[in-house]
Amino acid sequence: MKIRTTVVCLPVRNLERTLAFYRNALGFSDATNDEGTIVLELPNLSLFLMEKNAFETYSMKARRVAQFPNDGAGVVISCAVETKEEVDTTLEKVLGYGGAVPGGASKDETSGGYIGYFSDPDGYLWELVYPSSNMGN
């Protein structure tokens, strides 16, 4: 199989709140609400945040309904960032836009990287990693 592009679709409860979160807390200034879908372009991945009804219309072909994460969610969106300060600054900003931070960032004893976690207003868990290969820099 040769994949040309990858898209992940996630349902959201409130498009405007979600759009404000991703624009203001995470800096996705080019994110727009287009017909019930917010598109975030990440390296090698397009993330479609879809209004619940739009998501269910789209996913009905596979007989799926929208579900939202809870404390037992098994998905983590993990991103490597360029500086340790980006991890800390992002964790501070998400709190002001409806996100949650389960704890402060710290050095991970297993990987050696500097890691912080946050969830967006719908509960999707993100991991920000400043890789250990950069820790000496």
C-alpha positions as CSV (number, residue, x, y, z in Angstrom):
1,M,0.0,0.0,0.0
2,K,1.3,3.4,-0.9
3,I,-0.4,6.2,1.1
4,R,-0.4,9.6,-0.5
5,T,-1.8,11.6,2.4
6,T,-3.3,10.9,5.8
7,V,-6.4,12.5,7.4
8,V,-7.7,12.0,10.9
9,C,-11.3,13.1,11.5
10,L,-12.5,13.9,15.0
11,P,-15.9,15.2,16.2
12,V,-16.2,18.4,18.2
13,R,-19.0,19.8,20.2
14,N,-18.7,23.6,19.4
15,L,-16.9,24.6,16.3
16,E,-16.4,28.3,17.2
17,R,-14.9,27.4,20.6
18,T,-12.7,24.8,19.0
19,L,-11.5,27.1,16.3
20,A,-10.7,29.8,18.9
21,F,-8.7,27.3,20.9
22,Y,-6.6,26.0,18.0
23,R,-6.0,29.5,16.6
24,N,-5.2,31.3,19.9
25,A,-3.8,28.6,22.2
26,L,-1.9,26.6,19.6
27,G,-1.2,29.2,16.9
28,F,-3.0,27.6,13.9
29,S,-3.7,31.1,12.4
30,D,-4.7,29.6,9.1
31,A,-7.4,27.3,10.6
32,T,-10.9,28.1,9.3
33,N,-14.4,26.8,9.8
34,D,-15.4,25.5,6.4
35,E,-18.9,23.8,6.2
36,G,-18.7,22.3,9.6
37,T,-15.1,21.3,9.5
38,I,-11.9,22.9,10.8
39,V,-8.8,21.7,8.9
40,L,-5.4,21.8,10.7
41,E,-2.4,21.0,8.5
42,L,0.3,19.2,10.5
43,P,3.5,17.8,9.0
44,N,2.3,14.7,7.0
45,L,-1.2,14.8,8.5
46,S,-4.4,16.7,8.0
47,L,-6.6,16.9,11.1
48,F,-10.2,17.5,10.4
49,L,-12.2,18.7,13.5
50,M,-15.8,18.2,12.4
51,E,-19.0,19.4,14.0
52,K,-20.7,16.4,15.6
53,N,-23.5,16.2,13.0
54,A,-21.1,16.6,10.1
55,F,-18.9,13.9,11.6
56,E,-21.9,11.5,11.9
57,T,-23.1,12.2,8.4
58,Y,-19.5,11.5,7.1
59,S,-19.0,8.4,9.3
60,M,-22.4,6.8,8.7
61,K,-21.0,5.0,5.7
62,A,-19.0,3.0,8.2
63,R,-21.9,2.8,10.6
64,R,-20.2,4.9,13.3
65,V,-21.5,7.7,15.5
66,A,-19.6,10.5,17.1
67,Q,-17.9,9.6,20.4
68,F,-15.9,12.0,22.6
69,P,-12.9,11.1,24.8
70,N,-13.1,10.7,28.5
71,D,-10.5,9.9,31.1
72,G,-10.0,6.5,29.5
73,A,-9.4,7.7,26.0
74,G,-6.8,5.6,24.2
75,V,-5.6,8.2,21.7
76,V,-2.7,10.6,22.1
77,I,-1.8,13.2,19.4
78,S,1.9,13.5,19.9
79,C,4.0,16.3,18.3
80,A,7.7,17.0,18.6
81,V,8.4,20.7,19.0
82,E,11.6,22.8,18.5
83,T,12.1,24.2,22.0
84,K,11.5,23.3,25.6
85,E,10.0,26.8,26.0
86,E,7.3,25.9,23.4
87,V,6.1,23.1,25.6
88,D,5.8,25.4,28.6
89,T,4.3,28.3,26.8
90,T,1.7,26.1,25.1
91,L,0.7,24.5,28.4
92,E,0.2,28.0,29.9
93,K,-1.9,29.2,26.9
94,V,-4.3,26.3,26.6
95,L,-5.7,27.0,30.0
96,G,-7.0,30.4,28.9
97,Y,-8.9,28.9,25.9
98,G,-10.8,26.0,27.5
99,G,-8.1,23.4,27.5
100,A,-6.8,21.4,30.4
101,V,-3.3,20.5,31.6
102,P,-3.2,17.4,33.8
103,G,0.3,18.3,35.2
104,G,3.3,20.3,34.4
105,A,5.9,19.4,31.8
106,S,8.9,17.4,32.9
107,K,11.8,15.3,31.7
108,D,10.6,11.8,30.8
109,E,12.9,9.3,32.5
110,T,12.3,6.7,29.8
111,S,13.0,8.8,26.7
112,G,14.9,11.6,28.2
113,G,12.8,14.2,26.3
114,Y,10.9,17.1,27.9
115,I,7.2,16.2,27.7
116,G,4.0,18.0,28.5
117,Y,0.3,17.0,28.1
118,F,-2.9,19.0,27.5
119,S,-6.4,18.3,26.3
120,D,-8.4,20.5,24.0
121,P,-12.0,21.7,24.9
122,D,-13.4,18.3,23.6
123,G,-11.0,16.3,25.7
124,Y,-8.6,15.2,22.9
125,L,-5.2,14.5,24.5
126,W,-2.1,16.1,23.1
127,E,1.5,15.3,24.0
128,L,4.2,17.9,23.2
129,V,7.8,16.6,23.2
130,Y,11.1,18.4,23.1
131,P,13.2,15.4,22.1
132,S,16.1,14.2,24.2
133,S,18.4,14.6,21.2
134,N,17.9,18.3,21.6
135,M,18.2,18.4,25.4
136,G,22.0,19.1,25.3
137,N,21.4,22.1,22.9
